[in-house]
Amino acid sequence: MNHVIAPPTTPSIAVHGKSERFPVRRIYCVGRNYAEHAIEMGGTGREAPFFFMKPADAVLPVEAGAIGAMPYPSLTKNLHHEVELVVAIGQGGRDIPAAEALRHVWGYAVGLDMTRRDLQNDMKKAGRPWDIGKGFEASAPIGPLTPAAQVPGIHRAPIVLDVNGTVRQVSHIDRMIWSVAEIIEHLSAAWTLAPGDLIYTGTPEGVAAVVAGDLLEARVEGLEPLRVRITD
């Protein structure tokens, strides 16, 4: 097929122990999926799940052992970190029941949902979409994927974020309000999921600002860690 312009390159992320990469189709994100984070953001601690999206090319893939570079984004003076377990969909579907949902998971990674918090808050106050606060370039750093079969204990794993060697966020995956299976059930009722989709599953409490020069290290036990430096 001929195109009037060159088609864009498909974003992709590394896979632990493989030379092949995982192509990214869509990025779905779950809002307020840990009770303490929901409370710190002004919620009640338990709400029905809600979702927002980032463009696929917002992904910032970081290879195993490397330190990714994330430029401090424009228009903000309050860039926040949010460490998250990321789910990679390998088998698509619609109206997937929770009991069958994990069969659709290809693997897992640790990611960061970077947020221009001041812009997001402005949009909330005005009742407008969050895109400018959430969907900018390099706003979705992610480490290498690990196949699901290699991390059977992922749903109870600790999740931690350090900034410059100091712990900022710490929790466990089983403290999510909505489990991975339940998230997939809710998401697939609204969208048809497809291979290549990523789901950022929400962040625990402790979100805070970072500045140029800060080194972020995100970890979920059993997965490759993610290291990102904020640059000018």
C-alpha positions in Angstrom: 0.0 0.0 0.0 1.3 3.5 -0.9 1.0 6.4 1.5 1.1 10.1 0.9 3.6 10.4 3.9 5.8 7.7 5.4 3.8 5.7 8.1 5.1 6.3 11.6 7.2 3.7 13.3 5.3 1.5 15.7 6.6 2.1 19.3 7.9 -1.0 21.0 9.4 -2.1 24.3 12.1 -4.6 25.3 11.3 -8.2 26.5 13.4 -9.8 29.2 15.8 -12.4 27.8 14.7 -11.9 24.2 15.8 -10.0 21.2 12.2 -9.6 19.9 10.3 -6.6 21.1 6.7 -6.0 22.1 4.8 -3.5 19.8 2.6 -1.0 21.5 -0.9 -0.3 20.2 -2.7 1.6 22.9 -2.0 2.7 26.5 -4.8 2.6 28.9 -4.4 3.9 32.5 -6.4 3.3 35.6 -7.1 6.3 37.9 -7.0 6.0 41.7 -6.6 2.3 42.1 -5.0 2.3 45.5 -7.1 3.5 48.4 -4.5 5.7 50.1 -3.6 7.4 46.8 -7.3 8.0 46.1 -7.6 9.7 49.5 -4.4 11.8 49.0 -5.9 13.0 45.7 -9.2 13.9 47.3 -11.3 10.8 46.7 -13.1 8.5 49.1 -10.7 5.6 49.0 -12.9 3.3 46.9 -14.6 4.3 43.7 -15.7 2.5 40.5 -12.7 2.2 38.2 -12.2 5.0 35.7 -9.8 5.2 32.8 -7.8 7.6 30.7 -5.4 7.0 27.8 -2.0 8.1 26.6 -0.9 8.0 23.0 1.2 5.0 22.1 4.2 7.2 21.3 4.2 8.6 24.8 6.0 5.4 25.8 9.6 5.8 26.8 11.2 2.3 26.6 14.2 1.7 28.8 16.4 -1.3 28.2 17.6 -3.6 31.0 20.4 -2.1 33.0 20.1 1.3 31.3 19.1 4.7 32.6 16.5 6.3 30.4 16.5 10.0 29.9 13.2 11.9 30.2 13.3 15.6 29.3 11.5 17.8 31.8 8.3 18.7 29.9 7.1 22.1 28.8 4.3 24.2 30.4 4.6 22.7 33.9 6.3 23.5 37.2 5.0 20.5 39.0 6.0 17.2 37.3 4.9 14.2 39.5 6.0 10.5 39.5 3.5 7.7 39.7 5.0 4.1 39.8 2.7 1.4 38.4 2.5 -2.2 37.4 2.0 -2.4 33.6 0.0 -5.2 32.0 0.7 -6.2 28.4 -2.2 -7.7 26.5 -1.3 -10.6 24.2 -4.8 -11.9 23.3 -7.6 -9.4 22.5 -11.3 -9.5 23.2 -14.5 -7.8 24.3 -16.5 -8.3 27.4 -13.9 -10.5 29.0 -15.0 -11.9 32.4 -12.6 -11.5 35.2 -12.4 -15.3 35.6 -10.8 -15.6 32.1 -9.0 -12.2 32.0 -5.5 -13.4 33.0 -5.4 -15.7 29.9 -5.2 -12.5 27.9 -2.1 -11.2 29.6 1.2 -11.6 27.7 3.4 -10.2 30.4 4.2 -7.5 33.0 6.6 -4.5 33.4 7.1 -1.7 35.8 6.3 1.8 34.5 5.9 5.4 35.4 2.8 7.5 34.7 4.5 10.9 34.7 2.0 13.7 35.2 2.0 17.5 34.7 0.1 17.8 38.0 -0.5 21.6 37.8 -2.1 21.2 34.3 -4.1 18.2 35.4 -5.5 20.1 38.4 -6.4 23.1 36.2 -8.3 20.7 33.9 -10.1 19.1 36.8 -11.2 22.4 38.1 -12.5 23.4 34.7 -14.2 20.0 34.1 -12.0 19.5 31.0 -10.1 16.4 29.8 -6.8 15.5 31.4 -4.8 14.9 28.1 -2.5 17.9 28.6 -1.5 16.7 32.0 -1.1 13.0 31.2 -0.6 12.4 27.5 2.6 14.3 26.6 5.8 13.0 25.0 7.8 10.5 27.1 5.1 10.5 29.8 5.0 6.7 30.0 8.5 5.3 30.9 8.6 1.5 31.0 11.1 -1.2 31.7 11.4 -4.5 29.9 8.4 -6.9 29.8 8.6 -10.2 31.6 6.3 -13.0 30.3 3.4 -13.7 32.7 4.4 -17.4 33.3 7.7 -16.3 34.7 6.2 -14.1 37.5 3.4 -16.2 39.0 3.6 -14.2 42.3 3.2 -10.8 40.6 -0.2 -10.1 42.1 1.2 -10.0 45.7 4.6 -8.4 44.8 6.0 -5.2 46.5 6.0 -2.1 44.4 8.5 0.7 45.2 9.8 4.0 43.8 13.0 5.7 45.0 14.1 9.2 44.0 17.8 9.8 44.4 18.0 6.8 46.6 15.2 7.8 49.0 11.9 5.8 49.0 9.0 7.9 47.9 6.3 5.2 47.2 5.9 1.7 48.6 3.0 -0.7 48.6 2.0 -4.2 47.4 0.1 -5.1 44.2 -2.6 -6.9 46.2 -3.5 -3.5 47.7 -5.0 -2.4 44.4 -8.7 -1.7 44.7 -9.4 -3.4 41.4 -7.2 -6.4 40.5 -5.7 -7.0 37.1 -8.4 -9.4 36.2 -11.1 -6.9 37.3 -9.5 -4.1 35.4 -9.5 -6.1 32.2 -13.1 -7.0 32.7 -14.1 -3.4 33.1 -11.9 -2.1 30.3 -13.1 -4.7 27.8 -16.7 -3.7 28.4 -15.8 -0.2 27.1 -13.1 -1.0 24.4 -12.2 -4.0 22.4 -8.7 -5.0 23.7 -6.1 -6.1 21.2 -2.6 -7.6 21.3 -0.1 -4.7 21.9 -2.3 -2.9 24.4 -0.7 -1.7 27.6 -2.6 -1.1 30.9 -1.0 1.1 33.6 -2.8 -0.2 36.6 -2.7 2.7 39.0 -0.2 4.1 41.6 0.0 3.8 45.4 0.2 6.8 47.7 3.3 9.0 47.9 3.2 10.8 44.6 5.3 13.9 44.6 7.3 16.3 42.4 10.6 15.7 40.6 13.0 18.2 39.0 15.8 18.0 36.4 18.7 15.9 37.6 16.6 13.5 39.7 17.1 9.8 39.3 14.0 7.6 39.6 14.2 3.9 40.3 10.9 2.0 40.0 10.7 -1.7 41.1 8.1 -4.4 41.2 9.5 -7.7 42.7 10.2 -10.2 39.9 10.4 -7.7 37.1 13.3 -5.8 35.6 13.7 -2.4 37.5 13.2 0.8 35.6 15.7 3.7 36.0 15.0 7.2 34.6 16.9 10.4 34.9 15.0 13.7 34.5 16.9 16.0 32.2 16.7 19.7 31.3 
